[in-house]
Amino acid sequence: MPGGFGTLDELAEVLTFIQTKKSRHVPIVLVGTEFWAGLLDWFKNMLLTNALLTNGVISEKDLDLMQVIDDPDQVLDAVLAFYEDREEQTEQPGESKSDDDRMFYL
């Protein structure tokens, strides 16, 4: 959701932890295309393809760590879909996961 410096700090922190593999991948949902557009454009224009740098400081896949959603009802769907997809990728045939295994603690 739209927020101030604290929100930006938390966003940068969780993106950094995931990017550097110090944390598992968690769903990052930014609510409000109009609110986040300027920051995401800056990420793309300055961090990904900055003309002053020979290489960007982030990769295209780093931008894929986030999704922007405008409809609050779709946020829950996006989070649930993330964990359902993740579970399908990691679950072995015949293996059952407990609720504790499905929880993520940062």
Secondary structure by P-SEA (a helix, b strand, c coil): ccccaaaaaaaaaaaaaaaaccccccbbbbcccccaaaaaaaaaaccccccccccccccccccccbbbbccccaaaaaaaaaaaaaaaaccccccccccccccccc
